[in-house]
Amino acid sequence: MSAGGRGGIDKQALVEILAANGVNATPDDAEAALRALTRIHAATASLLEPQAFDDTAERFGRLLENDGGTGAEA
């Protein structure tokens, strides 16, 4: 969620948000959280695309496992 490709939130901003909520996160923790949020966002966004009903749950699971977070299927 950096300003470029992760929804407008950079690593330092996430650290500050977490700290404001009582979570002591290192920049590495924030990077891992950003990667997870990116994968979740890509997976949920893919559910908006037209697809066969039977593919929805399986496709969502594959996208969550995709470490790239690009929204491309594995």
HELIX and SHEET records of a PDB file:
HELIX    1   1 LYS A   11  ALA A   20  1                                  10    
HELIX    2   2 PRO A   27  SER A   46  1                                  20    
HELIX    3   3 PHE A   53  ASP A   55  5                                   3    
HELIX    4   4 THR A   56  GLU A   65  1                                  10    
END                                                                             
